[in-house]
Amino acid sequence: MILAGTVSMEQSGLLTQAVQAEETRQLRLHAGFDFGPATGFVTLGRVQAETSSGSRHGPLFGLGMRVSLNRALQVTGELLHHEAGPRDGTASPRGETLSVSAAFRF
């Protein structure tokens, strides 16, 4: 069993195709299982975005996998779904984020 956490902050970018965020903060908890050369994990967390129309908050969740290609190289992929609605409870924009990364151990 593997447990990890992530805190991230971005200064600007798209929250969804319809919403431009000036600042985005994410808090994530990852839990997974090691399958030998691969590790599968689930992600649960919270997203907060500051937009020109106000602050938006919502949950995020997703699935990911990390694969060791050899002793030194790892590739990770993760698909996240996030919903960030305004505090007043009106419609919340939804989106997905697909990330792929590589890590080199030396």
C-alpha positions as CSV (number, residue, x, y, z in Angstrom):
1,M,0.0,0.0,0.0
2,I,1.3,3.4,-0.9
3,L,0.0,6.7,0.5
4,A,1.2,10.2,-0.7
5,G,0.0,13.8,-0.8
6,T,0.5,16.6,-3.2
7,V,0.0,20.4,-2.9
8,S,0.2,22.4,-6.1
9,M,-0.3,26.0,-7.1
10,E,-0.4,27.5,-10.7
11,Q,-0.5,31.2,-11.5
12,S,-2.7,31.2,-14.6
13,G,-4.3,28.8,-17.1
14,L,-7.6,27.2,-18.2
15,L,-9.7,25.6,-15.6
16,T,-12.1,24.4,-18.3
17,Q,-12.6,25.5,-21.9
18,A,-15.1,28.1,-20.6
19,V,-13.3,29.3,-17.5
20,Q,-9.9,31.1,-17.3
21,A,-8.3,30.9,-13.9
22,E,-5.8,33.4,-12.6
23,E,-4.7,31.1,-9.8
24,T,-5.4,27.5,-9.1
25,R,-4.6,25.5,-5.9
26,Q,-4.9,21.8,-5.5
27,L,-4.6,19.5,-2.5
28,R,-4.4,15.8,-3.4
29,L,-4.2,12.5,-1.5
30,H,-2.9,9.5,-3.5
31,A,-3.5,5.9,-2.4
32,G,-2.2,2.9,-4.4
33,F,-0.8,-0.5,-4.6
34,D,2.5,-1.7,-5.9
35,F,2.2,-4.4,-8.6
36,G,6.0,-5.0,-9.0
37,P,7.2,-2.8,-11.9
38,A,4.0,-0.8,-11.9
39,T,2.0,1.1,-9.3
40,G,-1.7,1.9,-9.7
41,F,-3.2,4.7,-7.6
42,V,-6.4,6.7,-7.0
43,T,-6.4,10.4,-6.3
44,L,-8.9,12.3,-4.2
45,G,-8.6,16.0,-3.4
46,R,-9.9,19.6,-3.6
47,V,-9.4,22.3,-6.2
48,Q,-9.7,26.1,-5.6
49,A,-9.6,28.5,-8.5
50,E,-9.5,32.3,-8.5
51,T,-11.3,33.7,-11.6
52,S,-12.4,37.2,-12.6
53,S,-15.9,36.3,-11.5
54,G,-14.8,35.1,-8.0
55,S,-13.6,32.1,-6.2
56,R,-14.5,28.6,-7.2
57,H,-14.1,25.4,-5.2
58,G,-14.8,21.7,-5.8
59,P,-13.7,18.1,-5.6
60,L,-11.2,16.4,-7.8
61,F,-10.6,12.6,-8.3
62,G,-8.8,10.4,-10.7
63,L,-6.8,7.3,-11.5
64,G,-3.1,6.9,-12.4
65,M,-0.3,4.5,-13.0
66,R,3.5,4.7,-12.6
67,V,5.6,2.2,-14.6
68,S,9.3,1.5,-14.1
69,L,10.8,1.1,-17.5
70,N,14.2,0.2,-16.1
71,R,16.2,0.9,-12.9
72,A,16.5,4.6,-13.7
73,L,13.4,5.6,-15.7
74,Q,9.8,5.9,-14.6
75,V,6.8,7.0,-16.6
76,T,3.6,8.2,-14.8
77,G,0.2,8.9,-16.3
78,E,-2.9,10.3,-14.4
79,L,-6.4,11.3,-15.5
80,L,-8.1,13.7,-13.1
81,H,-11.7,14.9,-13.1
82,H,-12.4,18.2,-11.4
83,E,-15.5,20.3,-10.7
84,A,-15.0,23.9,-9.5
85,G,-18.2,25.8,-8.9
86,P,-18.7,29.2,-7.2
87,R,-19.6,29.3,-3.5
88,D,-23.2,30.3,-4.3
89,G,-24.0,26.8,-5.6
90,T,-24.7,27.8,-9.2
91,A,-23.5,25.6,-12.2
92,S,-20.1,24.2,-11.8
93,P,-17.7,23.9,-14.7
94,R,-16.3,20.4,-15.0
95,G,-13.1,19.2,-16.8
96,E,-10.6,16.5,-17.1
97,T,-6.8,16.8,-17.0
98,L,-4.5,14.1,-18.5
99,S,-0.9,14.3,-17.4
100,V,2.1,12.2,-18.4
101,S,5.5,12.6,-16.8
102,A,8.8,10.9,-16.7
103,A,11.3,10.7,-13.9
104,F,15.0,9.7,-14.1
105,R,16.6,8.3,-11.0
106,F,20.4,8.6,-10.6
